[in-house]
Amino acid sequence: MNFNKNENIKKVWGDKPYYSLNYFLREKFNEKVFKISLDAGFSCPNRDGTISRGGCVFCSERGSGDFAGNRKFSISAQFEDIKDMMKHKWKNGKYIAYFQAYTNTYAAIDVLREKYSEAINREGVVGLAIATRPDCLSEEVLDLIEEFSKKIYVWVELGFQTANDEIAKLINRGYDKKVFDAAVNKLRERKIDVVVHTIFGLPKENTEDMLTTIDYVAHKDIQGIKIHLLHLMKGTPLEKFYNNGKLKFMDENDYVETVCKAITMLPDNIVIHRLTGDAPRDLLIGPKWSLKKWEILNAIDNTMRKNGLYQGLYFSTNK
């Protein structure tokens, strides 16, 4: 099917050949919505010795919260500080309180309730996003998240990265696919939206492995996905892989092509939250081309349009 002839696809997603987060939020809330990234001061069982130490090999010292607020300050202070910065770009809008850094269900229930409540009670907040691990969702935590989902729109982000359990061991993820599957099922039983993180460019993975991960999550009951490019940052365990010649960076063109293929494999009801990733310039070892974020995103859009590609084109329900 030629994308240019499929007018209903254009109408559904505006100017994108895929279901973008921006489109979803505007459709749901009828205005621009921003994420306010917060650091609640939590840790991670993959760092403190409960599961392992050092975390996933790619994870920075800030627990994937390099652009989140400063954990030295309260949730309210972080929120207002980031909101003020946002207003320099956009004068009006609503907000998603996004608990991003480390594992945001890894604390006592009363602490979680206090942090989440403080965030959603800020003026203009219309949603709560919680980034966590699939193995950090006890029944008590799930009940708490369900409680909040009855007050405000909630989604939970699960770090998955790869469907290859051998690669998962290599990157020190700390759990297998069955744990991920169970977490998705438990969240969906409570009608809580699930957003899955995947990473392209992991050590020893080829294009087929990356697309196998996309096919795997495409057939799960998830509502959103983030596709990240693997970044090598200073001070992470992954640096040793690179220094020992066990990590090769993806080429920019290969990344764009692989992402385009991945999008076509996703059903058209999954919201695409991210198509590349960010890393602080002063910490990034490579790939350096990843700093050209908007060029990469434009290349993905242009490649899809040029080749008549769109989300769902190659999704198969025969699974």
FIMARVO-692027 format. One record per atom (N, C-alpha, C, O): residue in three letters; x, y, z. Coordinates in steps of 0.2 Angstrom, whole numbers, plus 5000, padded with zeros to 4 digits. Example, Ala and Ser with C-alpha at 12.3 -4.5 7.8 and 13.67 -1.06 7.14 Angstrom:
BEGIN
ALA506649725039;ALA506249785039;ALA506649845039;ALA507149835042;SER506449895035;SER506849955036;SER506450005039;SER506750065040;
***
This chain:
BEGIN
MET500449945000;MET500050005000;MET500450065000;MET500950075004;ASN500350114996;ASN500750174996;ASN500450225001;ASN499850245001;PHE500950255005;PHE500750295010;PHE500450355007;PHE499950385011;ASN500650385002;ASN500350444999;ASN499650434997;ASN499250484997;LYS499450374996;LYS498750364994;LYS498250345000;LYS497650344999;ASN498550335006;ASN498150315012;ASN498050375016;ASN498350395021;GLU497550415013;GLU497350485016;GLU497150475024;GLU497250515028;ASN496850415026;ASN496550415032;ASN497150405037;ASN497050425043;ILE497750385035;ILE498350375040;ILE498550455041;ILE498750465047;LYS498550495036;LYS498750565037;LYS498350595042;LYS498550635046;LYS497650585041;LYS497150625045;LYS497250605052;LYS497150645057;VAL497350535054;VAL497350515060;VAL497950535064;VAL497850555070;TRP498550545061;TRP499150565065;TRP499450635062;TRP500050645063;GLY499050675059;GLY499250735057;GLY499750735052;GLY499650705047;ASP500350765053;ASP500950765048;ASP501450705049;ASP501950705046;LYS501250655054;LYS501750605055;LYS501450535052;LYS500850525052;PRO501950495049;PRO501750425047;PRO501650375053;PRO501750315052;TYR501650405059;TYR501550355065;TYR501250395070;TYR501150455070;TYR501050355075;TYR500550385081;TYR501050415086;TYR501250375091;SER501250475086;SER501650505090;SER501350525097;SER500750535098;LEU501850535102;LEU501550555109;LEU501250625108;LEU500750635112;ASN501550665105;ASN501250735104;ASN500550735102;ASN500150765104;TYR500450695097;TYR499750685094;TYR499350655099;TYR498750685100;PHE499550605102;PHE499150565107;PHE498850615113;PHE498350615115;LEU499350655115;LEU499250695121;LEU498750755119;LEU498350775123;ARG498850785113;ARG498450835111;ARG497750815109;ARG497250845111;GLU497650755107;GLU497050725106;GLU496650705112;GLU496050715113;LYS497050685117;LYS496750665124;LYS496550725128;LYS496050725131;PHE497050775128;PHE496950835132;PHE496750905129;PHE496650955132;ASN496750895122;ASN496450955118;ASN496951015119;ASN496751075118;GLU497551005121;GLU498051065121;GLU498751035121;GLU498850965122;LYS499251075121;LYS499951045122;LYS500051025129;LYS499851055134;VAL500450965129;VAL500550935136;VAL501350925136;VAL501550895131;PHE501650945142;PHE502350935142;PHE502550885148;PHE502150875153;LYS503050845147;LYS503250805153;LYS503750845157;LYS504250875155;ILE503650845164;ILE504150875169;ILE504450815172;ILE504150775176;SER505150805170;SER505550745173;SER505750755180;SER506150805181;LEU505650715184;LEU505750725191;LEU506250665194;LEU506250605191;ASP506650685199;ASP507050635202;ASP506850635210;ASP506950685213;ALA506450575212;ALA506150575218;ALA506650555224;ALA506450545229;GLY507350535222;GLY507850515227;GLY507850445228;GLY508150425233;PHE507550405223;PHE507550335224;PHE508150295222;PHE508550335219;SER508250235223;SER508850195221;SER508550145216;SER508050155213;CYS508950085216;CYS508750035211;CYS508949965214;CYS509549965216;PRO508549915214;PRO508849855216;PRO509349825212;PRO509749775215;ASN509449845206;ASN510049825202;ASN510649865204;ASN511149855200;ARG510649905208;ARG511249945210;ARG511449935218;ARG512049935219;ASP510949925222;ASP511049925229;ASP511249855232;ASP511349845238;GLY511249805227;GLY511449735229;GLY510849685230;GLY510949625231;THR510249715230;THR509649675231;THR509649625225;THR509549565226;ILE509749645219;ILE509849605213;ILE510549595211;ILE510849545210;SER510849655210;SER511549665208;SER511849735210;SER511549765214;ARG512449745208;ARG512749805209;ARG512949835202;ARG513149805198;GLY512949905202;GLY513249935196;GLY512649955191;GLY512749995186;GLY512049915192;GLY511549935187;GLY511649905180;GLY512149865179;CYS511149915176;CYS511249895169;CYS511849935166;CYS512049985168;VAL512249895161;VAL512849925159;VAL512849985156;VAL513350025156;PHE512250005153;PHE512250075150;PHE511950125154;PHE511950185152;CYS511750115160;CYS511450165164;CYS511950215168;CYS512450185170;SER511750275167;SER512250325170;SER512150335178;SER511750295181;GLU512650375181;GLU512550375188;GLU511950415190;GLU511750405196;ARG511550445186;ARG510950475188;ARG510350425186;ARG509750455186;GLY510450365185;GLY509950315184;GLY509450335178;GLY508850325179;SER509750355173;SER509350365167;SER508950435168;SER508450445164;GLY509150475173;GLY508750535174;GLY509250595173;GLY509150645177;ASP509650595168;ASP510150645167;ASP509850715165;ASP510150765166;PHE509150715163;PHE508850775162;PHE508250785166;PHE507850835165;ALA508250745172;ALA507750755177;ALA507950815182;ALA508450845181;GLY507450825186;GLY507650885191;GLY508150855196;GLY508450805196;ASN508350905201;ASN508850895205;ASN508550855212;ASN508150885215;ARG508850795213;ARG508550765219;ARG508650795226;ARG508350775231;LYS509050845226;LYS509150875232;LYS508550925234;LYS508550945240;PHE508150935229;PHE507550975230;PHE506950935231;PHE506950885228;SER506450965233;SER505750935234;SER505450925227;SER505650955222;ILE504950875227;ILE504650865220;ILE504350935218;ILE504350945212;SER504050975222;SER503751035221;SER504251085218;SER504051115213;ALA504751085221;ALA505351135219;ALA505551115212;ALA505651155208;GLN505751055211;GLN505951025204;GLN505451045199;GLN505551065194;PHE504751025201;PHE504251035196;PHE504251115194;PHE504151125188;GLU504251155198;GLU504151225197;GLU504751255193;GLU504651295188;ASP505351225194;ASP505951245191;ASP505951225184;ASP506051265179;ILE505751165182;ILE505751145175;ILE505151175172;ILE505251185166;LYS504551185175;LYS504051215172;LYS504251285170;LYS504051305164;ASP504551325174;ASP504751395172;ASP505251385166;ASP505151435161;MET505651335165;MET506051335159;MET505651315153;MET505851345148;MET505151275154;MET504751255148;MET504351315145;MET504251325139;LYS504151365150;LYS503851425148;LYS504151465143;LYS503851515140;HIS504851465143;HIS505251505138;HIS505151475131;HIS505151515126;LYS504951415130;LYS504751385124;LYS504051395122;LYS503851415117;TRP503651375127;TRP502851375126;TRP502551405132;TRP502651385138;LYS502151455130;LYS501851495136;LYS501251455139;LYS501151465145;ASN500951415136;ASN500351385138;ASN500351305137;ASN500651285133;GLY500051265142;GLY500051195141;GLY499851165148;GLY499851195153;LYS499851095148;LYS499751055154;LYS500351015155;LYS500751015151;TYR500350975160;TYR500950935162;TYR500850865164;TYR500350845167;ILE501350825162;ILE501350755165;ILE501950755170;ILE502450775168;ALA501750735176;ALA502250725181;ALA502650665180;ALA502350605181;TYR503250665178;TYR503650605175;TYR504150585180;TYR504650625181;PHE504050535184;PHE504550505188;PHE505050465184;PHE504950405182;GLN505650495183;GLN506050465178;GLN506650425180;GLN506850375178;ALA507050465185;ALA507650435187;ALA507650375192;ALA507250365196;TYR508050325190;TYR508150265194;TYR507450225194;TYR507050225189;THR507250185199;THR506650145199;THR506150175204;THR506250175210;ASN505650195201;ASN505150245204;ASN504550205208;ASN504050235209;THR504650145209;THR504150105213;THR504550065219;THR504350025222;TYR505250085219;TYR505650055224;TYR505750095230;TYR506250125232;ALA505250095234;ALA505250125241;ALA504650105244;ALA504150075242;ALA504550125251;ALA503950105255;ALA503350135252;ALA503350195249;ILE502750105253;ILE502150125250;ILE501950205252;ILE501750245248;ASP502050215259;ASP501950285261;ASP502350335258;ASP502150395257;VAL502950315256;VAL503450365253;VAL503250375246;VAL503150435243;LEU503050325242;LEU502850325235;LEU502150365235;LEU502150415231;ARG501750355240;ARG501050395240;ARG501250465241;ARG500850505237;GLU501650485245;GLU501850555247;GLU502150585240;GLU501950645239;LYS502550555237;LYS502950585231;LYS502450595226;LYS502450645223;TYR502050535224;TYR501550545218;TYR501050595220;TYR500850635215;SER500850605226;SER500350645228;SER500550725227;SER500250765224;GLU501150735229;GLU501450795229;GLU501550825221;GLU501350875220;ALA501650775217;ALA501750785210;ALA501050805207;ALA501050855203;ILE500550765208;ILE499950775204;ILE499550825207;ILE499050855203;ASN499750855213;ASN499350915215;ASN499650975213;ASN499351035215;ARG500150975209;ARG500451035206;ARG499951065201;ARG499551025197;GLU499851135200;GLU499351165196;GLU499551145189;GLU500151145186;GLY499051125185;GLY499151105178;GLY499251035176;GLY499351015170;VAL499350995181;VAL499550925180;VAL498950885178;VAL498450885182;VAL499050845172;VAL498450805170;VAL498650735170;VAL498250695168;GLY499250715171;GLY499450645171;GLY500050625175;GLY500450675177;LEU500150565176;LEU500750545180;LEU501050485177;LEU500750435175;ALA501750485175;ALA502050435172;ALA502650415177;ALA502950445180;ILE502650345177;ILE503050315182;ILE503550265179;ILE503350215176;ALA504250275179;ALA504650235176;ALA504950185181;ALA505150205186;THR504950125179;THR505150075184;THR505450005181;THR505450005175;ARG505549955185;ARG505749895182;ARG505149845183;ARG504749855188;PRO505149795179;PRO504549745179;PRO504549705186;PRO504049675188;ASP505149695189;ASP505249655195;ASP505149705201;ASP505349675206;CYS504949765200;CYS504749805206;CYS504049825206;CYS503949885208;LEU503649775205;LEU502949795205;LEU502549745209;LEU502249695207;SER502649745216;SER502249705221;SER501549715220;SER501349765217;GLU501149675223;GLU500449685223;GLU500249745227;GLU499749785225;GLU500549765232;GLU500449825236;GLU500649885231;GLU500249935231;VAL501149885228;VAL501349945223;VAL500849945218;VAL500550005216;LEU500649895215;LEU500149895209;LEU499449915212;LEU499149955208;ASP499249905218;ASP498649935221;ASP498650005222;ASP498250045220;LEU499250025224;LEU499350105224;LEU499350135218;LEU499050185217;ILE499650105212;ILE499650145206;ILE498950145203;ILE498650185200;GLU498550085204;GLU497850085202;GLU497450135206;GLU497050165203;GLU497650145212;GLU497250205216;GLU497350265213;GLU496850305212;PHE497950285211;PHE498150345207;PHE497750355201;PHE497550405198;SER497750295197;SER497450295191;SER496750315191;SER496450325185;LYS496350305196;LYS495650325197;LYS495650405198;LYS495050425198;LYS496150435200;LYS496150505201;LYS496450545195;LYS496150605194;ILE496850515191;ILE497250555186;ILE497450505181;ILE497550445182;TYR497550525174;TYR497850475169;TYR498550455171;TYR498950495173;VAL498650395171;VAL499350365173;VAL499550315168;VAL499150275165;TRP500250315166;TRP500550265163;TRP501150245166;TRP501450285170;VAL501350175166;VAL501950155169;VAL502450135163;VAL502250095159;GLU503050155164;GLU503550135159;GLU504050075162;GLU504250085167;LEU504050025158;LEU504449965160;LEU505149965155;LEU505049965149;GLY505649965159;GLY506349955155;GLY506349875153;GLY506349835157;PHE506349865146;PHE506449795144;PHE507049795140;PHE507449745140;GLN507149835135;GLN507749845131;GLN507849795126;GLN507949805120;THR507749725127;THR507849675122;THR507449615124;THR507349595130;ALA507249575119;ALA506849515120;ALA507349455120;ALA507149395122;ASN507949465120;ASN508449415120;ASN508749405127;ASN509149455129;ASP508549355130;ASP508749345137;ASP509549335138;ASP509749355144;GLU509849315133;GLU510549305134;GLU510949375133;GLU511349385137;ILE510649415129;ILE510949485129;ILE510749525135;ILE511149565138;ALA510149505138;ALA509949535144;ALA510349525150;ALA510549565154;LYS510649465150;LYS511149445155;LYS511849485154;LYS512149505159;LEU511949485148;LEU512549525146;LEU512549595148;LEU513049625151;ILE511949625148;ILE511949695150;ILE511749705157;ILE511549765159;ASN511649655161;ASN511549655168;ASN510849675169;ASN510749715174;ARG510349655165;ARG509649685166;ARG509349655173;ARG509049695176;GLY509449595174;GLY509249565181;GLY508649525181;GLY508449515186;TYR508349515175;TYR507649475175;TYR507549455168;TYR507949475163;ASP507149405167;ASP507049375161;ASP506349395158;ASP505949435161;LYS506249375152;LYS505549395148;LYS504949375152;LYS504449415152;LYS504949325156;LYS504349305160;LYS504149355165;LYS503549365166;VAL504649385168;VAL504549435173;VAL504249495169;VAL503749525172;PHE504449515164;PHE504149575160;PHE503449555158;PHE503049595159;ASP503349495155;ASP502649475153;ASP502149475159;ASP501649505158;ALA502349455165;ALA501949455171;ALA501749525173;ALA501249535175;ALA502249575172;ALA502149635174;ALA501649675170;ALA501249705172;VAL501749665163;VAL501249695159;VAL500549665160;VAL500049705160;ASN500449605161;ASN499849575162;ASN499549605169;ASN498949615169;LYS499949605174;LYS499649635180;LYS499449705180;LYS498949725182;LEU499849745176;LEU499649815175;LEU498949825171;LEU498549865172;ARG498949785166;ARG498349785161;ARG497749755165;ARG497149775163;GLU497849715169;GLU497249685173;GLU496949745177;GLU496349745178;ARG497349795179;ARG497049855182;ARG496949915178;ARG496849965180;LYS496949895171;LYS496849945166;LYS497350005166;LYS497150065165;ILE497949995168;ILE498450045168;ILE498850035162;ILE499049985160;ASP498950095158;ASP499350095152;ASP500050075153;ASP500350095158;VAL500350045148;VAL501050015149;VAL501450045143;VAL501250045137;VAL502050075145;VAL502550105139;VAL503150065140;VAL503450055146;VAL503450035135;VAL503949985135;VAL504550025132;VAL504550055127;HIS505150015136;HIS505750045133;HIS506149985129;HIS506249935132;THR506450005123;THR506849955120;THR507449995118;THR507450065118;ILE508049965117;ILE508649995115;ILE508949965108;ILE508949895108;PHE509150005104;PHE509449975098;PHE510249985098;PHE510450045100;GLY510649935096;GLY511349945096;GLY511649915102;GLY512249935104;LEU511349875106;LEU511649835112;LEU512149795109;LEU512149765104;PRO512649775114;PRO513249735112;PRO512949665109;PRO512549635112;LYS513249645104;LYS513149575101;LYS512449575098;LYS512249515095;GLU512049625097;GLU511449625094;GLU511549645087;GLU511849695085;ASN511149615082;ASN511149635075;ASN510449665074;ASN510049665078;THR510349685067;THR509649715066;THR509149665067;THR508549685069;GLU509249605065;GLU508749545066;GLU508549545073;GLU507949535075;ASP509049545078;ASP508849545085;ASP508449605087;ASP507949595091;MET508649665085;MET508249725087;MET507549715084;MET507049735088;LEU507449695078;LEU506749695076;LEU506349635079;LEU505749635079;THR506749585081;THR506349525085;THR506049555091;THR505549535093;THR506449605095;THR506149635101;THR505549675099;THR505049665103;ILE505549705094;ILE504949745092;ILE504349705090;ILE503849715092;ASP504549645087;ASP503949605085;ASP503649575092;ASP503049565093;TYR504149555097;TYR503949535103;TYR503449575107;TYR502949555109;VAL503649645108;VAL503249685111;VAL502649705107;VAL502149725110;ALA502649705101;ALA502049725097;ALA501449685098;ALA500949705097;HIS501649625100;HIS501049575101;HIS500849565109;HIS500549515111;LYS501149615113;LYS500949615120;LYS500449675120;LYS500349715116;ASP500049675126;ASP499549725127;ASP499849785130;ASP499749795136;ILE500249815126;ILE500549885128;ILE500249945124;ILE499949935119;GLN500349995127;GLN499950055124;GLN500450105122;GLN500350155118;GLY501150095123;GLY501650145121;GLY502350115120;GLY502450065124;ILE502750145117;ILE503450115116;ILE503950175115;ILE503750225112;LYS504550165118;LYS505150205117;LYS505650165114;LYS505850115116;ILE505850195108;ILE506450165105;ILE507050205106;ILE507050265104;HIS507550185110;HIS508150215111;HIS508750195107;HIS508750135105;LEU509150245106;LEU509850225103;LEU510350215109;LEU510350255114;LEU510750165109;LEU511150145114;LEU511750205114;LEU512050215109;HIS511750235120;HIS512250285121;HIS512850265125;HIS512650225130;LEU513450275124;LEU513950255128;LEU514150325132;LEU514350365129;MET514050315139;MET514250375143;MET514850355148;MET514950305150;LYS515250415149;LYS515750405153;LYS515550375160;LYS515050395163;GLY515950335163;GLY515850305170;GLY515350255170;GLY515250225176;THR515050225165;THR514650175165;THR515050105164;THR515550105161;PRO514750045166;PRO515049985165;PRO515149975157;PRO515649935156;LEU514749995153;LEU514749985146;LEU515450015143;LEU515649995138;GLU515750065147;GLU516350085144;GLU516950035143;GLU517350035139;LYS516849985148;LYS517349925148;LYS517249885141;LYS517749865138;PHE516649875139;PHE516449845133;PHE516849875127;PHE517149845123;TYR516749945127;TYR517049985122;TYR517749975121;TYR518049975116;ASN518049985127;ASN518849985128;ASN519049925126;ASN519649915124;ASN518749865127;ASN518949795125;ASN518749775118;ASN518849715116;GLY518449825114;GLY518249805107;GLY517649765107;GLY517549735102;LYS517249765112;LYS516649725112;LYS515949765110;LYS515449735111;LEU516049825109;LEU515449865107;LEU515649915101;LEU516149945101;LYS515249905096;LYS515249945090;LYS514649985089;LYS514149965090;PHE514750055088;PHE514150095087;PHE513850085081;PHE514150075076;MET513150095081;MET512750095075;MET512950155071;MET513050205073;ASP512850135064;ASP512950195059;ASP512250235059;ASP511750205060;GLU512350295058;GLU511750335058;GLU511150315053;GLU510550305054;ASN511450295047;ASN510950275042;ASN510650205044;ASN510050195042;ASP511050165047;ASP510750095049;ASP510250105054;ASP509750075054;TYR510350155059;TYR509850165064;TYR509250195061;TYR508750165063;VAL509250245057;VAL508650265054;VAL508250215050;VAL507650205051;GLU508650175046;GLU508250125042;GLU507950065047;GLU507450045046;THR508350055052;THR508050005057;THR507450025061;THR506949995062;VAL507450095063;VAL506850125066;VAL506250125061;VAL505750105064;CYS506350145055;CYS505850145050;CYS505550075050;CYS504950065050;LYS505950025049;LYS505649955049;LYS505249935055;LYS504749905055;ALA505549955061;ALA505249945067;ALA504549975068;ALA504049945070;ILE504450035065;ILE503850075066;ILE503250035062;ILE502750035064;THR503450005056;THR503049975052;THR502749905055;THR502249885053;MET503149885059;MET502949815063;MET502549825069;MET502249775071;LEU502449895071;LEU502049905077;LEU501249915075;LEU501149945070;PRO500849885079;PRO500149905077;PRO499949975078;PRO500350015082;ASP499450005074;ASP499350075074;ASP499050105080;ASP498850165080;ASN498950065085;ASN498650095091;ASN499150105097;ASN498950125102;ILE499750085096;ILE500350095100;ILE500650165099;ILE500850185094;VAL500650205105;VAL500850275104;VAL501650265104;VAL501950235109;ILE501950305100;ILE502650305100;ILE502950365104;ILE502850425101;HIS503250355109;HIS503450405114;HIS504150435112;HIS504250485113;ARG504550395109;ARG505250415108;ARG505550375102;ARG505350315101;LEU505950405098;LEU506250365092;LEU507050375092;LEU507350345088;THR507250405097;THR507950415098;THR508050435105;THR507550445109;GLY508650445108;GLY508750455115;GLY509250515115;GLY509550535111;ASP509250545122;ASP509750595123;ASP510250575128;ASP510150525132;ALA510850605127;ALA511350595132;ALA511750665133;ALA511750705128;PRO511950685139;PRO512250745140;PRO512950745136;PRO513250695136;ARG513050805133;ARG513550815128;ARG514250795132;ARG514750765129;ASP514250815138;ASP514950815142;ASP515050745144;ASP515650725146;LEU514550695144;LEU514650625146;LEU514650575140;LEU514950525141;LEU514450605135;LEU514350555129;LEU515050535126;LEU515450585124;ILE515150475125;ILE515750455122;ILE515550435114;ILE515950455110;GLY515050405113;GLY514750395106;GLY514150355106;GLY513850335112;PRO513750355100;PRO514050385094;PRO513850465094;PRO513350485096;LYS514350495092;LYS514350575092;LYS513750595087;LYS513450655089;TRP513550565082;TRP513050585078;TRP512350585081;TRP511850615079;SER512350555087;SER511650555091;SER511550625094;SER510950635095;LEU512050665094;LEU511850735096;LEU511450775092;LEU511150825094;LYS511350755085;LYS510950785080;LYS510250755081;LYS510050735076;LYS509950765086;LYS509250735088;LYS508750755082;LYS508450705080;TRP508650815081;TRP508150835076;TRP508350815069;TRP507850795065;GLU508950815067;GLU509150785061;GLU508950715060;GLU508650695055;ILE509050675065;ILE508850605065;ILE508150595065;ILE507850555061;LEU507750635069;LEU507050625068;LEU506750645062;LEU506250615059;ASN507050695059;ASN506850715052;ASN506950665047;ASN506650655042;ALA507550635048;ALA507750585043;ALA507250525043;ALA507150495038;ILE507050505049;ILE506550455050;ILE505950465046;ILE505650425043;ASP505650525048;ASP505050545045;ASP505150545037;ASP504650525034;ASN505650575035;ASN505750585027;ASN505850515024;ASN505550505018;THR506150475027;THR506350405024;THR505650365024;THR505550335019;MET505250375029;MET504550335029;MET504150365023;MET503850325020;ARG504150435023;ARG503650465018;ARG503950445011;ARG503550425006;LYS504550445010;LYS504850435003;LYS504750365001;LYS504650354995;ASN504750315006;ASN504650245004;ASN503950215005;ASN503850155005;GLY503450265006;GLY502750245007;GLY502650205013;GLY502250155013;LEU503050215019;LEU503050175025;LEU502550205030;LEU502550275030;TYR502250175034;TYR501850195040;TYR501750145045;TYR501850085044;GLN501650165051;GLN501550125057;GLN500950075055;GLN500350095053;GLY501150005057;GLY500649955056;GLY500649925049;GLY500349875048;LEU501049955044;LEU501049925038;LEU501249845037;LEU500949815034;TYR501649825041;TYR501949755041;TYR501749725048;TYR502049675049;PHE501249755052;PHE501049715058;PHE500649655056;PHE500149665052;SER500749605059;SER500349545058;SER500049515064;SER500449515070;THR499449505064;THR499049475070;THR499149395071;THR498949375076;ASN499449365066;ASN499549295066;ASN500149285070;ASN500749275068;LYS500049275077;LYS500649265081;LYS500449205086;LYS500749195091;
***
